[in-house]
Amino acid sequence: MKPGSMKIVIQTDAFDLGAEVNAMSQGRTDIGAIASFVGLARDMNEGSGVQAMTLEHYPGMTEKALATLVEETCARWALLDVTVIHRVGRLLPGDPIVLVAVASSHRGEAFAACEFVMDALKTRAPFWKKEETPEGERWVEARVSDNTAAARWDELP
Amino acid sequence: MKLRVLYFARLRERFGMTEEKVELVGSTAADLVAQLQARGGVWAEELGAGRAFRVAVNQDIVTLDASFPENAEVAIFPPVTGG
């Protein structure tokens, strides 16, 4: 990967998947595959309706943690570019929360690396969600399945 | 040693503060957690045995046996829930 070609952004504004993917491939012809993931705010969690959520983060550590995990990703797979955008602040159901896009020569690396970044982000990047429900506000609890998803990469080739 | 300690998310709300200066007797993350637990109330409750929380030193997550450098930026927060 060319130095400085990774993009990591924390922002309150919405993002445009198409624009981000187009920006990756613009002006170059070596990319054969771009895999992307967009996480959205759901209207339901743990059996109750979610009217809105607020995402808090640890400024400074968030950027550092994401840069470290993207560097690990680039060390593991042959990648040409990586973009990670994560929103903070108050979001409504249907709003996009997170975008990960990974470019490589072939699809295998792009698919695997995209999933790895999301699994690692879920357990290592310091973001916290607070939901507004009809029963009041509540902090989202971490899921054991997220740790399981992140840990399986330790065993995979 | 002197530390700056930050709190986030549920712990920030329960402790009623975003950060504080702490004069730590000892030098490890476990020493800090024990000192905060000794305040009783929500501190003992949230940092007690069986409660899940994370400690970061200078913006890296560490284990409880980690030693702090002088004037470290320490943060204590719940397991993360982004993405």
gemmi code that builds the backbone of each chain (N, CA, C; Angstrom):
import gemmi

chains = {
    "A": [
        ("MET", (0.848, -1.193, 0.000), (0.000, 0.000, 0.000), (0.883, 1.243, 0.000)),
        ("LYS", (0.493, 2.230, -0.750), (1.279, 3.465, -0.784), (1.162, 4.169, 0.557)),
        ("PRO", (2.276, 4.736, 1.060), (2.208, 5.420, 2.347), (1.151, 6.528, 2.303)),
        ("GLY", (0.400, 6.632, 3.370), (-0.579, 7.714, 3.471), (-1.853, 7.479, 2.692)),
        ("SER", (-1.986, 6.297, 2.059), (-3.197, 6.106, 1.265), (-4.359, 5.584, 2.092)),
        ("MET", (-4.107, 5.223, 3.353), (-5.258, 4.846, 4.176), (-5.975, 6.103, 4.658)),
        ("LYS", (-7.292, 5.976, 4.825), (-8.087, 7.126, 5.272), (-8.906, 6.705, 6.490)),
        ("ILE", (-8.720, 7.409, 7.602), (-9.454, 7.108, 8.830), (-10.079, 8.411, 9.309)),
        ("VAL", (-11.398, 8.434, 9.397), (-12.084, 9.675, 9.752), (-13.174, 9.403, 10.793)),
        ("ILE", (-13.222, 10.245, 11.816), (-14.319, 10.245, 12.782), (-15.096, 11.525, 12.515)),
        ("GLN", (-16.393, 11.420, 12.283), (-17.155, 12.616, 11.920), (-18.604, 12.503, 12.387)),
        ("THR", (-19.264, 13.660, 12.505), (-20.692, 13.654, 12.858), (-21.555, 13.554, 11.599)),
        ("ASP", (-21.050, 14.049, 10.483), (-21.837, 14.079, 9.246), (-22.002, 12.695, 8.631)),
        ("ALA", (-23.003, 12.564, 7.770), (-23.205, 11.337, 7.016), (-22.076, 11.187, 5.994)),
        ("PHE", (-21.927, 9.960, 5.458), (-20.931, 9.727, 4.414), (-21.628, 9.136, 3.200)),
        ("ASP", (-20.924, 9.150, 2.065), (-21.474, 8.653, 0.804), (-20.618, 7.474, 0.334)),
        ("LEU", (-21.167, 6.286, 0.423), (-20.423, 5.075, 0.062), (-19.884, 5.164, -1.357)),
        ("GLY", (-20.751, 5.578, -2.289), (-20.331, 5.645, -3.691), (-19.155, 6.577, -3.891)),
        ("ALA", (-19.216, 7.738, -3.239), (-18.134, 8.718, -3.386), (-16.833, 8.175, -2.809)),
        ("GLU", (-16.916, 7.478, -1.677), (-15.703, 6.937, -1.047), (-15.072, 5.844, -1.902)),
        ("VAL", (-15.921, 4.970, -2.463), (-15.414, 3.881, -3.302), (-14.826, 4.448, -4.604)),
        ("ASN", (-15.508, 5.427, -5.185), (-14.982, 6.038, -6.412), (-13.640, 6.712, -6.165)),
        ("ALA", (-13.515, 7.368, -5.000), (-12.261, 8.062, -4.680), (-11.086, 7.086, -4.587)),
        ("MET", (-11.376, 5.856, -4.148), (-10.298, 4.857, -4.023), (-9.709, 4.478, -5.372)),
        ("SER", (-10.571, 4.322, -6.369), (-10.098, 3.785, -7.649), (-9.766, 4.868, -8.668)),
        ("GLN", (-10.117, 6.113, -8.333), (-9.888, 7.206, -9.279), (-8.401, 7.373, -9.585)),
        ("GLY", (-8.066, 7.439, -10.873), (-6.696, 7.725, -11.282), (-5.741, 6.558, -11.149)),
        ("ARG", (-6.249, 5.348, -10.921), (-5.348, 4.192, -10.867), (-6.031, 2.967, -11.479)),
        ("THR", (-5.222, 2.067, -12.003), (-5.779, 0.911, -12.707), (-5.249, -0.406, -12.150)),
        ("ASP", (-4.605, -0.339, -10.985), (-4.056, -1.562, -10.383), (-5.044, -2.263, -9.453)),
        ("ILE", (-6.146, -1.589, -9.106), (-7.124, -2.179, -8.189), (-8.042, -3.129, -8.961)),
        ("GLY", (-8.160, -4.364, -8.456), (-9.057, -5.325, -9.090), (-10.294, -5.605, -8.270)),
        ("ALA", (-10.288, -5.186, -6.991), (-11.415, -5.500, -6.115), (-11.537, -4.458, -5.012)),
        ("ILE", (-12.763, -4.038, -4.756), (-13.045, -3.199, -3.585), (-14.197, -3.844, -2.838)),
        ("ALA", (-13.969, -4.223, -1.589), (-15.042, -4.746, -0.742), (-15.393, -3.663, 0.267)),
        ("SER", (-16.700, -3.462, 0.483), (-17.099, -2.430, 1.444), (-18.166, -2.951, 2.379)),
        ("PHE", (-18.225, -2.327, 3.564), (-19.242, -2.646, 4.560), (-19.782, -1.336, 5.096)),
        ("VAL", (-21.127, -1.255, 5.225), (-21.749, -0.099, 5.868), (-22.626, -0.613, 7.000)),
        ("GLY", (-22.396, -0.140, 8.200), (-23.242, -0.480, 9.348), (-24.271, 0.619, 9.548)),
        ("LEU", (-25.527, 0.219, 9.791), (-26.628, 1.171, 9.944), (-27.233, 1.084, 11.347)),
        ("ALA", (-27.841, 2.170, 11.782), (-28.557, 2.181, 13.063), (-29.888, 1.454, 12.879)),
        ("ARG", (-30.130, 0.419, 13.709), (-31.389, -0.338, 13.641), (-32.466, 0.305, 14.504)),
        ("ASP", (-33.733, -0.054, 14.214), (-34.842, 0.482, 15.009), (-35.243, -0.458, 16.147)),
        ("MET", (-34.484, -1.545, 16.325), (-34.847, -2.558, 17.326), (-33.570, -3.162, 17.893)),
        ("ASN", (-33.512, -3.326, 19.221), (-32.364, -3.997, 19.845), (-32.803, -4.563, 21.180)),
        ("GLU", (-32.392, -5.797, 21.478), (-32.703, -6.444, 22.756), (-34.202, -6.382, 23.047)),
        ("GLY", (-35.015, -6.545, 21.996), (-36.458, -6.657, 22.192), (-37.216, -5.366, 22.418)),
        ("SER", (-36.558, -4.203, 22.290), (-37.359, -2.975, 22.386), (-36.987, -2.002, 21.274)),
        ("GLY", (-37.936, -1.126, 20.985), (-37.746, -0.182, 19.891), (-36.660, 0.822, 20.234)),
        ("VAL", (-35.867, 1.188, 19.231), (-34.835, 2.204, 19.425), (-35.234, 3.421, 18.595)),
        ("GLN", (-35.441, 4.562, 19.279), (-35.883, 5.780, 18.589), (-34.706, 6.605, 18.076)),
        ("ALA", (-33.582, 6.485, 18.768), (-32.356, 7.197, 18.369), (-31.203, 6.620, 19.168)),
        ("MET", (-29.986, 6.894, 18.738), (-28.827, 6.508, 19.542), (-27.780, 7.612, 19.479)),
        ("THR", (-26.989, 7.699, 20.554), (-25.889, 8.664, 20.577), (-24.586, 7.898, 20.733)),
        ("LEU", (-23.648, 8.196, 19.833), (-22.334, 7.544, 19.868), (-21.314, 8.477, 20.487)),
        ("GLU", (-20.669, 7.973, 21.543), (-19.598, 8.702, 22.225), (-18.273, 8.017, 21.877)),
        ("HIS", (-17.168, 8.769, 21.877), (-15.879, 8.127, 21.657), (-14.801, 8.802, 22.494)),
        ("TYR", (-13.604, 8.257, 22.408), (-12.459, 8.769, 23.187), (-11.532, 9.437, 22.175)),
        ("PRO", (-11.700, 10.756, 21.962), (-10.909, 11.448, 20.941), (-9.414, 11.212, 21.176)),
        ("GLY", (-8.695, 10.951, 20.129), (-7.265, 10.665, 20.266), (-7.029, 9.162, 20.262)),
        ("MET", (-7.586, 8.475, 21.256), (-7.407, 7.019, 21.291), (-8.141, 6.356, 20.126)),
        ("THR", (-9.289, 6.888, 19.750), (-10.051, 6.288, 18.651), (-9.213, 6.256, 17.383)),
        ("GLU", (-8.634, 7.388, 17.029), (-7.824, 7.479, 15.813), (-6.614, 6.549, 15.909)),
        ("LYS", (-5.997, 6.524, 17.103), (-4.815, 5.688, 17.311), (-5.171, 4.201, 17.178)),
        ("ALA", (-6.273, 3.793, 17.806), (-6.685, 2.383, 17.768), (-7.034, 1.960, 16.340)),
        ("LEU", (-7.726, 2.844, 15.606), (-8.102, 2.505, 14.225), (-6.859, 2.439, 13.330)),
        ("ALA", (-5.925, 3.365, 13.513), (-4.694, 3.347, 12.701), (-3.912, 2.062, 12.963)),
        ("THR", (-3.836, 1.657, 14.230), (-3.117, 0.421, 14.570), (-3.776, -0.786, 13.928)),
        ("LEU", (-5.100, -0.854, 13.990), (-5.738, -2.051, 13.439), (-5.713, -2.058, 11.907)),
        ("VAL", (-5.719, -0.878, 11.287), (-5.576, -0.842, 9.823), (-4.148, -1.243, 9.424)),
        ("GLU", (-3.154, -0.813, 10.212), (-1.770, -1.237, 9.935), (-1.627, -2.759, 10.044)),
        ("GLU", (-2.257, -3.340, 11.062), (-2.229, -4.805, 11.210), (-2.882, -5.476, 10.004)),
        ("THR", (-3.971, -4.886, 9.532), (-4.693, -5.434, 8.380), (-3.798, -5.415, 7.137)),
        ("CYS", (-3.091, -4.300, 6.958), (-2.220, -4.161, 5.787), (-1.008, -5.091, 5.870)),
        ("ALA", (-0.604, -5.437, 7.102), (0.518, -6.362, 7.261), (0.084, -7.793, 6.950)),
        ("ARG", (-1.208, -8.053, 7.093), (-1.719, -9.423, 6.949), (-2.142, -9.751, 5.514)),
        ("TRP", (-2.695, -8.761, 4.815), (-3.153, -8.980, 3.446), (-2.510, -7.958, 2.513)),
        ("ALA", (-2.375, -8.328, 1.234), (-1.811, -7.417, 0.236), (-2.906, -6.452, -0.212)),
        ("LEU", (-2.886, -5.239, 0.338), (-3.957, -4.277, 0.067), (-3.413, -3.046, -0.645)),
        ("LEU", (-4.304, -2.368, -1.365), (-3.905, -1.168, -2.101), (-4.449, 0.109, -1.463)),
        ("ASP", (-5.538, -0.023, -0.686), (-6.087, 1.155, -0.005), (-7.110, 0.696, 1.042)),
        ("VAL", (-7.255, 1.491, 2.096), (-8.253, 1.200, 3.129), (-8.901, 2.515, 3.553)),
        ("THR", (-10.221, 2.526, 3.655), (-10.944, 3.678, 4.188), (-11.828, 3.221, 5.352)),
        ("VAL", (-11.732, 3.933, 6.475), (-12.615, 3.684, 7.611), (-13.231, 5.019, 8.026)),
        ("ILE", (-14.556, 5.089, 8.026), (-15.251, 6.294, 8.499), (-16.236, 5.861, 9.579)),
        ("HIS", (-16.180, 6.496, 10.738), (-17.109, 6.163, 11.828), (-17.753, 7.451, 12.317)),
        ("ARG", (-19.075, 7.422, 12.417), (-19.775, 8.626, 12.881), (-19.932, 8.630, 14.399)),
        ("VAL", (-20.021, 9.830, 14.969), (-20.329, 10.011, 16.384), (-21.467, 11.028, 16.485)),
        ("GLY", (-22.048, 11.135, 17.687), (-23.170, 12.045, 17.879), (-24.483, 11.293, 17.814)),
        ("ARG", (-25.591, 12.049, 17.640), (-26.925, 11.429, 17.685), (-27.357, 10.962, 16.295)),
        ("LEU", (-27.775, 9.705, 16.208), (-28.183, 9.107, 14.933), (-29.578, 8.507, 15.066)),
        ("LEU", (-30.294, 8.482, 13.960), (-31.652, 7.938, 13.927), (-31.653, 6.589, 13.212)),
        ("PRO", (-32.679, 5.740, 13.479), (-32.752, 4.460, 12.780), (-32.645, 4.657, 11.270)),
        ("GLY", (-31.849, 3.813, 10.636), (-31.627, 3.925, 9.192), (-30.398, 4.733, 8.837)),
        ("ASP", (-29.894, 5.526, 9.789), (-28.691, 6.320, 9.503), (-27.469, 5.413, 9.407)),
        ("PRO", (-26.555, 5.710, 8.465), (-25.297, 4.963, 8.434), (-24.407, 5.354, 9.613)),
        ("ILE", (-23.753, 4.343, 10.214), (-22.870, 4.577, 11.363), (-21.404, 4.461, 10.960)),
        ("VAL", (-21.089, 3.375, 10.243), (-19.681, 3.069, 9.972), (-19.516, 2.576, 8.541)),
        ("LEU", (-18.401, 2.950, 7.932), (-18.051, 2.483, 6.591), (-16.624, 1.944, 6.612)),
        ("VAL", (-16.454, 0.752, 6.051), (-15.112, 0.196, 5.827), (-15.044, -0.196, 4.353)),
        ("ALA", (-14.034, 0.283, 3.655), (-13.823, -0.109, 2.259), (-12.367, -0.499, 2.087)),
        ("VAL", (-12.151, -1.618, 1.413), (-10.805, -2.162, 1.252), (-10.559, -2.468, -0.220)),
        ("ALA", (-9.451, -1.975, -0.755), (-9.100, -2.213, -2.158), (-7.883, -3.119, -2.240)),
        ("SER", (-7.934, -4.062, -3.195), (-6.793, -4.954, -3.414), (-6.799, -5.396, -4.877)),
        ("SER", (-5.809, -6.213, -5.237), (-5.755, -6.704, -6.617), (-6.842, -7.738, -6.881)),
        ("HIS", (-7.133, -8.548, -5.850), (-8.079, -9.658, -6.020), (-9.092, -9.681, -4.881)),
        ("ARG", (-10.245, -10.316, -5.129), (-11.354, -10.233, -4.174), (-11.087, -10.898, -2.825)),
        ("GLY", (-10.303, -11.972, -2.819), (-10.097, -12.715, -1.574), (-9.562, -11.830, -0.460)),
        ("GLU", (-8.513, -11.081, -0.762), (-7.907, -10.184, 0.223), (-8.899, -9.097, 0.651)),
        ("ALA", (-9.640, -8.565, -0.326), (-10.559, -7.455, -0.026), (-11.682, -7.910, 0.906)),
        ("PHE", (-12.296, -9.053, 0.593), (-13.376, -9.565, 1.451), (-12.869, -9.841, 2.861)),
        ("ALA", (-11.772, -10.580, 2.966), (-11.254, -10.982, 4.279), (-10.838, -9.770, 5.103)),
        ("ALA", (-10.108, -8.851, 4.475), (-9.598, -7.693, 5.214), (-10.736, -6.792, 5.681)),
        ("CYS", (-11.774, -6.646, 4.864), (-12.923, -5.806, 5.227), (-13.607, -6.369, 6.474)),
        ("GLU", (-13.802, -7.684, 6.487), (-14.452, -8.319, 7.638), (-13.566, -8.237, 8.884)),
        ("PHE", (-12.260, -8.419, 8.696), (-11.319, -8.330, 9.819), (-11.355, -6.936, 10.454)),
        ("VAL", (-11.338, -5.898, 9.618), (-11.367, -4.526, 10.152), (-12.620, -4.310, 11.000)),
        ("MET", (-13.772, -4.766, 10.503), (-15.012, -4.581, 11.281), (-14.975, -5.363, 12.591)),
        ("ASP", (-14.511, -6.618, 12.542), (-14.460, -7.427, 13.768), (-13.511, -6.801, 14.788)),
        ("ALA", (-12.380, -6.304, 14.322), (-11.404, -5.696, 15.231), (-11.939, -4.368, 15.775)),
        ("LEU", (-12.567, -3.578, 14.910), (-13.136, -2.290, 15.328), (-14.162, -2.483, 16.449)),
        ("LYS", (-14.984, -3.513, 16.316), (-16.061, -3.781, 17.286), (-15.542, -4.046, 18.697)),
        ("THR", (-14.319, -4.565, 18.811), (-13.806, -4.907, 20.139), (-12.680, -3.983, 20.610)),
        ("ARG", (-12.105, -3.184, 19.701), (-10.907, -2.420, 20.076), (-11.021, -0.908, 19.936)),
        ("ALA", (-11.953, -0.421, 19.134), (-12.048, 1.031, 18.951), (-12.990, 1.609, 20.016)),
        ("PRO", (-12.547, 2.664, 20.732), (-13.325, 3.155, 21.869), (-14.528, 4.025, 21.484)),
        ("PHE", (-15.573, 3.325, 21.052), (-16.880, 3.949, 20.804), (-17.896, 3.300, 21.738)),
        ("TRP", (-18.896, 4.080, 22.153), (-19.981, 3.528, 22.983), (-21.307, 4.087, 22.491)),
        ("LYS", (-22.319, 3.194, 22.443), (-23.656, 3.586, 21.980), (-24.612, 3.686, 23.160)),
        ("LYS", (-25.380, 4.771, 23.158), (-26.464, 4.909, 24.124), (-27.764, 5.013, 23.339)),
        ("GLU", (-28.728, 4.156, 23.668), (-29.982, 4.114, 22.919), (-31.106, 4.842, 23.648)),
        ("GLU", (-31.974, 5.463, 22.855), (-33.210, 6.045, 23.388), (-34.336, 5.088, 23.030)),
        ("THR", (-35.002, 4.533, 24.056), (-36.098, 3.584, 23.831), (-37.348, 4.104, 24.535)),
        ("PRO", (-38.521, 3.505, 24.265), (-39.741, 3.940, 24.973), (-39.611, 3.773, 26.488)),
        ("GLU", (-38.713, 2.863, 26.934), (-38.526, 2.636, 28.378), (-37.472, 3.573, 28.969)),
        ("GLY", (-36.876, 4.417, 28.155), (-35.850, 5.344, 28.643), (-34.531, 5.113, 27.938)),
        ("GLU", (-33.476, 5.816, 28.424), (-32.158, 5.683, 27.807), (-31.401, 4.502, 28.408)),
        ("ARG", (-30.568, 3.870, 27.595), (-29.741, 2.765, 28.113), (-28.456, 2.661, 27.302)),
        ("TRP", (-27.368, 2.336, 27.980), (-26.092, 2.081, 27.307), (-26.135, 0.678, 26.731)),
        ("VAL", (-25.678, 0.537, 25.504), (-25.603, -0.784, 24.875), (-24.490, -1.584, 25.552)),
        ("GLU", (-24.773, -2.838, 25.884), (-23.776, -3.720, 26.500), (-22.982, -4.421, 25.406)),
        ("ALA", (-21.693, -4.647, 25.653), (-20.862, -5.375, 24.687), (-21.374, -6.806, 24.557)),
        ("ARG", (-21.266, -7.357, 23.352), (-21.736, -8.716, 23.080), (-20.579, -9.704, 23.121)),
        ("VAL", (-20.839, -10.860, 23.698), (-19.839, -11.936, 23.694), (-19.551, -12.352, 22.252)),
        ("SER", (-20.587, -12.330, 21.378), (-20.397, -12.753, 19.979), (-19.402, -11.850, 19.247)),
        ("ASP", (-19.270, -10.589, 19.682), (-18.271, -9.705, 19.062), (-16.851, -10.163, 19.405)),
        ("ASN", (-16.666, -10.598, 20.659), (-15.340, -11.100, 21.050), (-15.021, -12.392, 20.306)),
        ("THR", (-16.040, -13.240, 20.133), (-15.855, -14.498, 19.414), (-15.480, -14.221, 17.962)),
        ("ALA", (-16.178, -13.246, 17.356), (-15.904, -12.897, 15.953), (-14.489, -12.352, 15.797)),
        ("ALA", (-14.047, -11.536, 16.756), (-12.690, -10.963, 16.672), (-11.637, -12.035, 16.924)),
        ("ALA", (-11.917, -12.955, 17.866), (-10.916, -13.956, 18.270), (-10.659, -14.998, 17.186)),
        ("ARG", (-11.661, -15.239, 16.330), (-11.453, -16.309, 15.337), (-10.339, -15.941, 14.353)),
        ("TRP", (-10.040, -14.649, 14.198), (-8.958, -14.233, 13.297), (-7.598, -14.646, 13.832)),
        ("ASP", (-7.507, -14.893, 15.161), (-6.242, -15.362, 15.738), (-5.922, -16.776, 15.270)),
        ("GLU", (-6.982, -17.531, 14.914), (-6.779, -18.931, 14.530), (-6.712, -19.120, 13.022)),
        ("LEU", (-7.318, -18.176, 12.274), (-7.349, -18.322, 10.818), (-5.991, -17.989, 10.207)),
        ("PRO", (-5.670, -18.562, 9.053), (-4.388, -18.244, 8.404), (-4.340, -16.794, 7.941)),
    ],
    "B": [
        ("MET", (2.290, 8.604, 42.591), (2.513, 9.285, 41.318), (1.235, 10.007, 40.883)),
        ("LYS", (1.457, 11.050, 40.087), (0.311, 11.831, 39.616), (-0.216, 11.274, 38.280)),
        ("LEU", (-1.525, 11.160, 38.196), (-2.148, 10.660, 36.970), (-3.328, 11.547, 36.595)),
        ("ARG", (-3.615, 11.601, 35.314), (-4.865, 12.204, 34.836), (-5.746, 11.025, 34.443)),
        ("VAL", (-6.928, 10.930, 35.041), (-7.793, 9.775, 34.788), (-9.087, 10.240, 34.119)),
        ("LEU", (-9.383, 9.646, 32.962), (-10.588, 9.989, 32.195), (-11.612, 8.865, 32.314)),
        ("TYR", (-12.888, 9.234, 32.299), (-13.955, 8.238, 32.336), (-14.872, 8.447, 31.133)),
        ("PHE", (-15.383, 7.341, 30.591), (-16.255, 7.440, 29.422), (-17.547, 6.641, 29.599)),
        ("ALA", (-18.542, 7.065, 28.816), (-19.811, 6.343, 28.642), (-20.499, 6.120, 30.001)),
        ("ARG", (-20.937, 4.857, 30.268), (-21.698, 4.615, 31.495), (-20.897, 4.997, 32.743)),
        ("LEU", (-19.584, 4.752, 32.743), (-18.782, 5.057, 33.932), (-18.689, 6.563, 34.156)),
        ("ARG", (-18.580, 7.325, 33.080), (-18.565, 8.794, 33.188), (-19.859, 9.273, 33.865)),
        ("GLU", (-20.979, 8.710, 33.433), (-22.263, 9.123, 34.018), (-22.392, 8.698, 35.474)),
        ("ARG", (-22.006, 7.443, 35.755), (-22.184, 6.938, 37.126), (-21.235, 7.630, 38.111)),
        ("PHE", (-20.023, 7.934, 37.674), (-19.060, 8.589, 38.566), (-19.296, 10.104, 38.631)),
        ("GLY", (-20.100, 10.617, 37.691), (-20.424, 12.042, 37.717), (-19.270, 12.947, 37.358)),
        ("MET", (-18.314, 12.440, 36.564), (-17.192, 13.293, 36.129), (-16.575, 12.741, 34.847)),
        ("THR", (-15.988, 13.654, 34.053), (-15.335, 13.222, 32.820), (-13.860, 12.916, 33.064)),
        ("GLU", (-13.254, 13.616, 34.035), (-11.853, 13.343, 34.349), (-11.486, 13.923, 35.701)),
        ("GLU", (-10.372, 13.461, 36.246), (-9.868, 13.987, 37.517), (-8.366, 13.745, 37.604)),
        ("LYS", (-7.713, 14.500, 38.510), (-6.308, 14.247, 38.823), (-6.284, 13.292, 40.012)),
        ("VAL", (-5.481, 12.258, 39.916), (-5.388, 11.282, 41.008), (-3.937, 11.171, 41.458)),
        ("GLU", (-3.721, 11.236, 42.762), (-2.393, 10.963, 43.345), (-2.410, 9.486, 43.728)),
        ("LEU", (-1.732, 8.666, 42.943), (-1.809, 7.209, 43.124), (-0.747, 6.714, 44.098)),
        ("VAL", (-1.213, 5.926, 45.068), (-0.279, 5.211, 45.939), (-0.073, 3.850, 45.264)),
        ("GLY", (1.120, 3.634, 44.707), (1.362, 2.427, 43.914), (1.724, 2.833, 42.497)),
        ("SER", (1.738, 1.888, 41.581), (2.201, 2.231, 40.233), (1.507, 1.469, 39.113)),
        ("THR", (0.579, 0.569, 39.457), (-0.039, -0.244, 38.399), (-1.522, 0.070, 38.230)),
        ("ALA", (-2.079, -0.447, 37.144), (-3.516, -0.286, 36.886), (-4.322, -0.926, 38.014)),
        ("ALA", (-3.855, -2.084, 38.510), (-4.555, -2.741, 39.627), (-4.544, -1.865, 40.872)),
        ("ASP", (-3.431, -1.162, 41.144), (-3.359, -0.249, 42.305), (-4.385, 0.878, 42.165)),
        ("LEU", (-4.501, 1.422, 40.955), (-5.460, 2.511, 40.729), (-6.889, 2.009, 40.934)),
        ("VAL", (-7.204, 0.858, 40.365), (-8.563, 0.321, 40.491), (-8.890, 0.081, 41.967)),
        ("ALA", (-7.935, -0.468, 42.728), (-8.156, -0.723, 44.163), (-8.380, 0.586, 44.919)),
        ("GLN", (-7.595, 1.613, 44.568), (-7.730, 2.916, 45.237), (-9.094, 3.553, 44.940)),
        ("LEU", (-9.557, 3.422, 43.699), (-10.861, 3.975, 43.333), (-11.994, 3.164, 43.977)),
        ("GLN", (-11.861, 1.846, 43.999), (-12.865, 0.980, 44.643), (-13.053, 1.351, 46.114)),
        ("ALA", (-11.938, 1.725, 46.761), (-11.969, 2.027, 48.196), (-12.810, 3.265, 48.513)),
        ("ARG", (-13.176, 4.030, 47.482), (-14.064, 5.187, 47.707), (-15.483, 4.731, 48.059)),
        ("GLY", (-15.783, 3.452, 47.769), (-17.117, 2.922, 48.081), (-18.169, 3.359, 47.080)),
        ("GLY", (-19.442, 3.143, 47.393), (-20.562, 3.571, 46.559), (-20.466, 3.070, 45.134)),
        ("VAL", (-20.728, 3.986, 44.172), (-20.714, 3.586, 42.757), (-19.334, 3.111, 42.318)),
        ("TRP", (-18.287, 3.618, 42.971), (-16.918, 3.236, 42.602), (-16.691, 1.755, 42.900)),
        ("ALA", (-17.105, 1.338, 44.108), (-16.952, -0.065, 44.502), (-17.839, -0.954, 43.615)),
        ("GLU", (-19.017, -0.411, 43.315), (-19.981, -1.179, 42.510), (-19.473, -1.401, 41.083)),
        ("GLU", (-19.067, -0.321, 40.416), (-18.701, -0.411, 38.990), (-17.340, -1.070, 38.755)),
        ("LEU", (-16.438, -0.953, 39.737), (-15.087, -1.493, 39.537), (-14.855, -2.759, 40.351)),
        ("GLY", (-15.942, -3.286, 40.920), (-15.839, -4.465, 41.775), (-15.605, -5.746, 40.993)),
        ("ALA", (-15.397, -6.832, 41.725), (-15.136, -8.135, 41.106), (-16.289, -8.519, 40.178)),
        ("GLY", (-15.940, -9.044, 39.035), (-16.953, -9.522, 38.100), (-17.507, -8.443, 37.179)),
        ("ARG", (-17.136, -7.161, 37.406), (-17.615, -6.104, 36.524), (-16.646, -5.952, 35.354)),
        ("ALA", (-17.201, -5.765, 34.157), (-16.362, -5.639, 32.966), (-16.033, -4.171, 32.720)),
        ("PHE", (-14.743, -3.850, 32.699), (-14.309, -2.508, 32.318), (-12.923, -2.623, 31.710)),
        ("ARG", (-12.505, -1.574, 31.019), (-11.194, -1.572, 30.376), (-10.370, -0.411, 30.929)),
        ("VAL", (-9.048, -0.594, 30.959), (-8.137, 0.470, 31.364), (-7.195, 0.755, 30.196)),
        ("ALA", (-7.059, 2.026, 29.843), (-6.109, 2.422, 28.800), (-5.070, 3.351, 29.413)),
        ("VAL", (-3.825, 3.194, 28.983), (-2.734, 4.068, 29.418), (-2.150, 4.734, 28.182)),
        ("ASN", (-2.138, 6.066, 28.212), (-1.688, 6.832, 27.050), (-2.312, 6.287, 25.762)),
        ("GLN", (-3.618, 5.996, 25.864), (-4.474, 5.648, 24.723), (-4.225, 4.254, 24.148)),
        ("ASP", (-3.654, 3.355, 24.954), (-3.568, 1.938, 24.588), (-4.204, 1.110, 25.697)),
        ("ILE", (-5.058, 0.145, 25.334), (-5.660, -0.720, 26.346), (-4.572, -1.597, 26.962)),
        ("VAL", (-4.604, -1.708, 28.298), (-3.584, -2.491, 29.013), (-4.255, -3.498, 29.946)),
        ("THR", (-3.460, -4.431, 30.456), (-3.967, -5.348, 31.480), (-3.708, -4.733, 32.848)),
        ("LEU", (-4.347, -5.295, 33.879), (-4.289, -4.680, 35.214), (-2.894, -4.701, 35.838)),
        ("ASP", (-1.995, -5.549, 35.327), (-0.641, -5.571, 35.901), (0.283, -4.515, 35.273)),
        ("ALA", (-0.251, -3.733, 34.322), (0.576, -2.722, 33.647), (0.982, -1.609, 34.611)),
        ("SER", (2.236, -1.150, 34.488), (2.723, -0.027, 35.294), (2.487, 1.278, 34.544)),
        ("PHE", (2.206, 2.326, 35.303), (1.983, 3.640, 34.696), (3.273, 4.441, 34.645)),
        ("PRO", (3.542, 5.130, 33.532), (4.600, 6.142, 33.580), (4.077, 7.373, 34.336)),
        ("GLU", (5.008, 8.181, 34.861), (4.618, 9.408, 35.575), (3.808, 10.310, 34.638)),
        ("ASN", (2.767, 10.950, 35.198), (1.892, 11.864, 34.436), (1.161, 11.176, 33.279)),
        ("ALA", (0.904, 9.891, 33.425), (0.202, 9.155, 32.365), (-1.231, 9.654, 32.217)),
        ("GLU", (-1.733, 9.542, 30.981), (-3.167, 9.748, 30.735), (-3.815, 8.370, 30.806)),
        ("VAL", (-4.600, 8.172, 31.857), (-5.254, 6.881, 32.072), (-6.735, 7.049, 31.765)),
        ("ALA", (-7.362, 6.026, 31.205), (-8.804, 6.080, 30.983), (-9.419, 4.774, 31.447)),
        ("ILE", (-10.599, 4.885, 32.056), (-11.345, 3.694, 32.475), (-12.715, 3.781, 31.810)),
        ("PHE", (-13.093, 2.693, 31.127), (-14.360, 2.737, 30.381), (-14.960, 1.343, 30.236)),
        ("PRO", (-16.255, 1.262, 29.892), (-16.891, -0.040, 29.680), (-16.363, -0.675, 28.395)),
        ("PRO", (-16.556, -2.008, 28.231), (-16.223, -2.639, 26.955), (-16.884, -1.865, 25.815)),
        ("VAL", (-16.180, -1.740, 24.685), (-16.621, -0.837, 23.617), (-17.794, -1.422, 22.836)),
        ("THR", (-18.609, -0.537, 22.262), (-19.821, -0.982, 21.549), (-20.048, -0.196, 20.261)),
        ("GLY", (-18.947, 0.124, 19.548), (-19.105, 0.867, 18.289), (-19.416, -0.044, 17.119)),
        ("GLY", (-19.304, 0.516, 15.935), (-19.505, -0.249, 14.706), (-20.948, -0.332, 14.287)),
    ],
}
model = gemmi.Model(1)
for chain_id, residues in chains.items():
    chain = gemmi.Chain(chain_id)
    for i, (resn, *xyz) in enumerate(residues, 1):
        res = gemmi.Residue()
        res.name, res.seqid = resn, gemmi.SeqId(i, " ")
        for name, pos in zip(("N", "CA", "C"), xyz):
            atom = gemmi.Atom()
            atom.name, atom.element = name, gemmi.Element(name[0])
            atom.pos, atom.b_iso = gemmi.Position(*pos), 0.0
            res.add_atom(atom)
        chain.add_residue(res)
    model.add_chain(chain)
structure = gemmi.Structure()
structure.add_model(model)
structure.setup_entities()
